C-alpha cells in the first residue's frame, strides 16, 4: 500500500483510498458503500473513526457505532 493515502469520512460512512498521480489526487476506490449510507454488513460502515495499516499491508478500519474493526487486504 506504499504511496496510498486513506481518508475516513466518519459521518459520510465511508473510507476513501486515494493515490497521488503526477498532478494532484484522484479518487481510486471507496471502501464500503460509496453512497454514504450507513450499514452493518461487510464493507459497510457506521462512523468509521480510525484507520491503520499493518506491516503486511492490511488496512484496519474502526467502525465505531457497529462496535467492530473491519480488515481489508
C-alpha positions as CSV (number, residue, x, y, z in Angstrom):
1,X,0.0,0.0,0.0
2,X,3.0,2.2,-0.4
3,X,2.2,5.6,-1.9
4,X,-1.5,5.4,-0.9
5,X,-3.4,7.6,1.4
6,X,-6.6,6.6,3.3
7,X,-9.1,9.1,4.5
8,X,-12.0,8.3,6.8
9,X,-15.2,10.3,6.4
10,X,-17.0,9.2,9.5
11,X,-20.2,11.0,9.1
12,X,-20.2,10.1,5.3
13,X,-20.0,6.5,6.4
14,X,-17.1,5.6,4.0
15,X,-13.3,5.3,3.7
16,X,-11.7,6.6,0.6
17,X,-8.4,5.3,-0.8
18,X,-6.6,8.0,-2.9
19,X,-3.3,7.9,-4.7
20,X,-1.1,10.7,-6.0
21,X,-0.7,10.7,-9.7
22,X,1.6,13.2,-11.5
23,X,-0.8,16.1,-10.7
24,X,-3.0,16.2,-7.7
25,X,-5.0,13.5,-6.1
26,X,-7.7,11.3,-7.6
27,X,-10.3,9.0,-6.1
28,X,-9.2,5.4,-6.6
29,X,-11.7,3.4,-4.6
30,X,-14.3,3.8,-1.9
31,X,-14.3,1.0,0.7
32,X,-17.8,0.4,2.0
33,X,-20.8,1.9,0.3
34,X,-19.9,4.9,-1.8
35,X,-23.4,6.4,-1.5
36,X,-22.6,7.5,2.1
37,X,-25.4,5.4,3.7
38,X,-24.6,3.6,7.0
39,X,-24.7,-0.1,7.2
40,X,-23.6,-3.1,9.3
41,X,-22.8,-5.5,6.5
42,X,-19.3,-6.5,5.3
43,X,-17.6,-3.4,3.8
44,X,-20.3,-1.1,5.2
45,X,-19.6,1.4,8.0
46,X,-21.4,3.4,10.7
47,X,-19.0,6.1,11.7
48,X,-15.6,4.8,10.7
49,X,-13.3,6.7,13.1
50,X,-9.9,5.1,12.9
51,X,-7.5,3.7,10.3
52,X,-4.3,1.7,10.5
53,X,-2.2,-0.3,8.0
54,X,-0.1,-3.1,9.5
55,X,3.3,-4.4,8.4
56,X,1.7,-6.8,5.8
57,X,-0.4,-4.0,4.3
58,X,-3.7,-4.9,5.8
59,X,-6.0,-1.9,6.3
60,X,-7.9,-1.9,9.5
61,X,-11.0,0.4,9.9
62,X,-12.5,1.1,13.3
63,X,-16.3,1.1,12.7
64,X,-17.3,2.9,15.9
65,X,-21.1,2.6,16.1
66,X,-21.0,-1.0,14.8
67,X,-18.6,-1.8,17.6
68,X,-16.1,-3.6,15.3
69,X,-12.9,-3.4,13.3
70,X,-13.0,-4.4,9.6
71,X,-9.9,-5.7,7.8
72,X,-9.1,-5.1,4.1
73,X,-6.2,-6.5,2.2
